[in-house]
Amino acid sequence: MIRIRQLTKRYGPHTVVKGISFDVQEQEIFGMLGPNGAGKTTTMEMIEGLRKPDEGSIDLFGVDGVRQPQSVKAMIGVQLQSTALFDHLTVKESIELYASFYPQARKTSELLQAFHLQEKENDRVKHLSGGQRQRLAIALAVVHDPKVIFLDEPTTGLDPKARRDLWDVVFQLRDEGRTIILSTHYMEEAEILCDRVAIMNKGEMIDVRKPAEWIRNLSSQNRITFLLSDKTYLPELQRISGVTDVKLDQDDTVTLHTNELSETLSDLILWAKEKHLPLNGLGTRTATLEDVFLAHTGERLSEV
């Protein structure tokens, strides 16, 4: 459906998107994960026809997005990172205004119901909460029934409940048969929402994989933690199945890194039983996309 090849954008001497290539499949939630400044928004804006690339090709439904940006704009819906709404219009008036821009549009009542805005239809936009404004922005993006929807960090600044409500909206759009390209810097959001995730950093696309594949390839980041009062047993822990590293913190907490979590945990319990050692505070932690990002960039996404 969407084919991007060697997409590049420069501003003076600075190259902010560095020859990236990827495909997006039909009815897929495709995530672009990376910190602010990674090039996610610039990449999306080039595909949307809002910025002209310096190099590369964009193929959307067989349409050349570089030479025919206006044709692309007719096919897509866009929720920008910061959407300027008309604060003094009501929710209903806002949808009707946007619907008037297209020869064919979805019914206002249908959009109000789909985005859970029925009770707010006569409220002015300036009185909406952050989550309600974001749902309205996405409703306006799909008023003309596009096949592809771009969501640029749609949950930034929302509280946890509003964020999860918006996740339901994204799944609903996908279930309607739409393709979604979504940028985010929230690890949990990418893991839950996306069929595949592209990790971007400093204008480069590191790779594109399913969230589970990213994590599976970093299985040694699985961890088992427990308290150990007798340090003389530390060397024996290295010989437990699957253990790749053993660390002891100052508070006597042992961390075992393993690439076989279940096997290591089972063998650890048997070992402790034989030694008559308690495993106080026993806990496990599987690898996350945060660990993936750290492994590939040397930085935690939450810190950049």
C-alpha positions as CSV (number, residue, x, y, z in Angstrom):
1,M,0.0,0.0,0.0
2,I,2.7,2.5,1.0
3,R,6.3,2.1,-0.3
4,I,9.0,4.5,0.9
5,R,12.5,4.4,-0.6
6,Q,15.6,6.4,0.4
7,L,13.6,9.3,1.8
8,T,15.9,12.2,2.7
9,K,15.3,15.7,4.1
10,R,17.9,18.4,4.7
11,Y,17.8,21.9,6.3
12,G,21.0,23.7,5.2
13,P,23.9,21.5,6.4
14,H,21.7,19.4,8.6
15,T,20.2,16.1,7.3
16,V,17.2,15.4,9.6
17,V,16.0,12.3,7.7
18,K,18.7,10.2,6.3
19,G,17.7,8.0,3.4
20,I,15.1,5.8,5.1
21,S,13.1,3.0,3.4
22,F,10.1,1.0,4.6
23,D,6.8,-0.5,3.5
24,V,3.4,-0.2,5.2
25,Q,0.8,-3.0,4.6
26,E,-2.9,-2.6,4.2
27,Q,-5.0,-2.4,7.4
28,E,-1.8,-2.3,9.6
29,I,-1.0,-0.1,12.5
30,F,2.5,1.0,11.7
31,G,4.4,2.6,14.5
32,M,7.3,5.1,14.3
33,L,9.1,5.1,17.7
34,G,11.8,7.5,18.7
35,P,12.6,10.6,20.8
36,N,11.7,14.1,19.9
37,G,14.0,15.2,17.0
38,A,14.4,11.6,15.7
39,G,12.8,12.6,12.4
40,K,9.4,11.0,12.9
41,T,7.2,14.1,12.2
42,T,9.3,15.2,9.2
43,T,9.0,11.7,7.7
44,M,5.3,11.7,8.1
45,E,4.9,15.2,6.7
46,M,6.9,14.2,3.6
47,I,4.5,11.3,3.0
48,E,1.5,13.5,3.7
49,G,2.7,16.0,1.0
50,L,3.3,18.8,3.6
51,R,7.1,18.8,3.0
52,K,9.0,18.1,-0.2
53,P,11.8,15.5,0.2
54,D,15.2,16.3,-1.1
55,E,15.7,12.7,-2.2
56,G,13.8,9.5,-2.4
57,S,10.4,8.2,-3.6
58,I,6.9,7.9,-2.0
59,D,4.4,5.5,-3.5
60,L,0.9,5.6,-2.0
61,F,-1.8,3.5,-3.7
62,G,0.3,3.6,-6.9
63,V,0.4,7.5,-6.7
64,D,3.8,9.2,-6.8
65,G,3.7,11.2,-3.6
66,V,6.7,13.4,-4.6
67,R,5.3,14.5,-8.0
68,Q,1.6,14.4,-7.1
69,P,1.3,15.5,-3.5
70,Q,-2.2,16.9,-4.0
71,S,-3.5,13.5,-5.1
72,V,-2.1,12.0,-2.0
73,K,-3.7,14.5,0.2
74,A,-7.1,13.5,-1.1
75,M,-6.5,9.9,0.0
76,I,-5.3,10.5,3.5
77,G,-6.5,11.8,6.9
78,V,-4.0,13.6,9.2
79,Q,-4.0,14.4,12.9
80,L,-1.1,16.7,13.3
81,Q,1.1,16.9,16.4
82,S,-0.6,20.2,17.3
83,T,-4.1,20.6,15.8
84,A,-5.4,24.2,15.7
85,L,-9.2,23.9,16.3
86,F,-11.8,26.7,16.2
87,D,-12.4,27.2,19.9
88,H,-15.7,29.1,19.5
89,L,-17.3,26.5,17.3
90,T,-19.2,23.6,18.9
91,V,-18.1,20.1,18.3
92,K,-21.0,19.5,15.9
93,E,-20.2,22.7,14.0
94,S,-16.6,21.8,13.7
95,I,-17.4,18.4,12.1
96,E,-19.9,20.0,9.7
97,L,-17.4,22.7,8.7
98,Y,-14.7,20.1,7.8
99,A,-17.3,17.9,6.0
100,S,-18.2,20.9,3.8
101,F,-14.6,20.8,2.4
102,Y,-15.2,17.5,0.6
103,P,-17.6,16.4,-2.1
104,Q,-18.5,13.4,0.0
105,A,-18.3,13.1,3.8
106,R,-19.4,10.8,6.6
107,K,-22.5,11.8,8.5
108,T,-22.0,14.1,11.5
109,S,-24.1,11.9,13.7
110,E,-22.1,8.8,12.8
111,L,-18.8,10.6,13.7
112,L,-20.2,11.9,17.0
113,Q,-21.1,8.4,18.0
114,A,-17.9,6.7,16.7
115,F,-15.7,9.1,18.7
116,H,-17.9,9.2,21.8
117,L,-18.7,12.9,21.4
118,Q,-22.5,12.8,21.4
119,E,-22.8,14.4,24.8
120,K,-20.4,17.2,23.8
121,E,-21.9,18.0,20.4
122,N,-23.2,21.4,21.4
123,D,-20.2,22.3,23.6
124,R,-17.7,24.8,22.3
125,V,-14.3,23.3,21.5
126,K,-12.6,25.5,24.1
127,H,-14.5,23.7,26.8
128,L,-13.3,20.2,25.8
129,S,-10.8,18.2,27.8
130,G,-7.5,17.2,26.2
131,G,-8.7,13.7,25.4
132,Q,-11.9,15.0,23.9
133,R,-10.0,17.5,21.7
134,Q,-7.8,14.7,20.4
135,R,-10.9,12.5,19.6
136,L,-12.4,15.5,17.8
137,A,-9.1,16.1,15.9
138,I,-9.1,12.4,14.7
139,A,-12.8,12.6,13.8
140,L,-12.0,15.6,11.6
141,A,-9.2,13.7,10.0
142,V,-11.5,10.9,8.9
143,V,-14.5,13.0,8.0
144,H,-13.9,12.2,4.3
145,D,-13.5,8.5,4.9
146,P,-9.8,8.1,4.0
147,K,-8.0,4.8,3.6
148,V,-4.8,5.9,5.4
149,I,-4.7,7.9,8.7
150,F,-1.6,9.6,10.1
151,L,-1.6,10.1,13.8
152,D,1.4,12.2,15.1
153,E,1.9,11.5,18.8
154,P,-1.8,11.5,19.4
155,T,-1.7,10.9,23.2
156,T,1.0,13.3,24.2
157,G,-0.1,15.2,27.3
158,L,-3.1,13.1,28.0
159,D,-3.8,11.4,31.4
160,P,-3.7,7.6,31.5
161,K,-7.5,7.1,31.1
162,A,-7.7,9.5,28.1
163,R,-4.7,7.8,26.6
164,R,-6.4,4.4,26.8
165,D,-9.6,5.7,25.5
166,L,-7.8,7.0,22.4
167,W,-6.1,3.6,22.0
168,D,-9.7,2.1,21.7
169,V,-10.3,4.7,18.9
170,V,-7.2,3.6,17.0
171,F,-8.2,0.0,17.2
172,Q,-11.7,0.9,16.0
173,L,-10.3,2.7,13.0
174,R,-8.1,-0.3,12.1
175,D,-11.1,-2.7,12.5
176,E,-13.0,-0.5,10.0
177,G,-10.3,-1.5,7.4
178,R,-8.1,1.6,7.6
179,T,-4.3,1.7,7.6
180,I,-2.7,3.8,10.4
181,I,0.7,5.3,10.6
182,L,1.4,6.4,14.1
183,S,4.3,8.2,15.7
184,T,5.0,8.0,19.5
185,H,7.7,8.2,22.1
186,Y,5.7,6.0,24.5
187,M,7.1,2.5,24.7
188,E,3.9,1.0,26.1
189,E,1.8,2.6,23.5
190,A,3.9,1.2,20.7
191,E,3.9,-2.3,22.2
192,I,0.1,-2.4,22.6
193,L,-1.1,-0.6,19.5
194,C,1.3,-1.4,16.7
195,D,1.5,-4.5,14.4
196,R,5.0,-3.4,13.4
197,V,7.4,-0.8,14.9
198,A,10.1,1.2,13.1
199,I,12.7,2.6,15.6
200,M,14.1,5.9,14.6
201,N,17.0,7.9,16.1
202,K,18.8,11.0,14.8
203,G,17.1,10.8,11.4
204,E,17.9,7.2,10.8
205,M,15.6,4.1,10.8
206,I,17.3,1.4,12.7
207,D,14.9,-1.4,11.5
208,V,11.2,-2.4,11.3
209,R,9.9,-5.4,13.2
210,K,6.9,-6.6,15.2
211,P,7.2,-5.5,18.8
212,A,7.5,-9.2,19.9
213,E,10.4,-9.7,17.4
214,W,12.2,-6.7,18.7
215,I,12.0,-8.0,22.2
216,R,12.7,-11.6,21.3
217,N,15.9,-10.6,19.7
218,L,16.9,-9.0,23.0
219,S,15.9,-11.9,25.2
220,S,19.0,-11.6,27.4
221,Q,17.4,-8.5,28.9
222,N,15.0,-10.9,30.8
223,R,15.8,-10.5,34.5
224,I,15.2,-12.4,37.7
225,T,15.8,-10.5,41.0
226,F,15.9,-11.7,44.6
227,L,17.7,-11.1,47.9
228,L,20.8,-13.0,48.7
229,S,22.3,-12.8,52.2
230,D,25.2,-15.2,51.6
231,K,27.5,-13.8,48.9
232,T,29.6,-17.0,48.8
233,Y,26.9,-18.6,46.5
234,L,27.3,-16.0,43.8
235,P,29.7,-18.0,41.6
236,E,27.2,-20.9,41.5
237,L,24.4,-18.7,40.1
238,Q,26.4,-18.2,36.9
239,R,26.1,-21.9,36.2
240,I,22.2,-21.9,36.3
241,S,20.6,-22.7,32.9
242,G,20.2,-19.7,30.6
243,V,22.0,-17.2,32.9
244,T,24.1,-14.7,30.9
245,D,25.1,-12.3,33.7
246,V,24.9,-12.0,37.5
247,K,24.9,-8.7,39.3
248,L,24.8,-7.9,43.0
249,D,23.6,-4.5,44.2
250,Q,24.6,-2.8,47.4
251,D,21.3,-3.8,49.1
252,D,22.1,-7.5,48.4
253,T,19.7,-7.8,45.5
254,V,20.8,-10.3,42.9
255,T,19.9,-9.7,39.3
256,L,20.2,-12.6,36.9
257,H,20.1,-11.8,33.2
258,T,18.8,-14.7,31.2
259,N,17.8,-15.7,27.6
260,E,15.6,-18.5,28.9
261,L,13.4,-17.0,31.6
262,S,11.2,-19.9,32.4
263,E,14.0,-22.5,32.4
264,T,16.3,-20.2,34.5
265,L,13.5,-19.5,37.0
266,S,12.7,-23.3,37.4
267,D,16.4,-24.2,37.9
268,L,16.9,-21.3,40.3
269,I,14.1,-22.5,42.5
270,L,15.4,-26.1,42.5
271,W,19.0,-24.8,43.3
272,A,17.7,-22.7,46.2
273,K,15.7,-25.7,47.6
274,E,18.8,-27.9,47.5
275,K,20.9,-25.2,49.3
276,H,18.1,-24.4,51.8
277,L,18.2,-20.7,50.8
278,P,15.2,-18.5,50.8
279,L,14.5,-16.4,47.6
280,N,13.1,-13.4,49.3
281,G,11.7,-10.7,47.1
282,L,11.7,-12.9,44.0
283,G,10.6,-11.2,40.9
284,T,10.9,-11.3,37.1
285,R,11.1,-8.7,34.4
286,T,10.9,-9.4,30.7
287,A,12.6,-7.2,28.0
288,T,10.7,-4.2,26.8
289,L,11.0,-1.8,23.8
290,E,12.8,0.5,26.2
291,D,15.5,-2.1,26.5
292,V,15.5,-2.5,22.7
293,F,16.0,1.2,22.3
294,L,18.8,1.3,24.8
295,A,20.6,-1.6,23.2
296,H,20.5,0.0,19.7
297,T,21.2,3.6,20.6
298,G,22.9,3.6,24.0
299,E,20.2,5.8,25.4
300,R,16.9,5.3,27.2
301,L,14.0,6.9,25.3
302,S,12.6,8.3,28.5
303,E,15.8,10.2,29.0
304,V,16.3,11.8,25.6
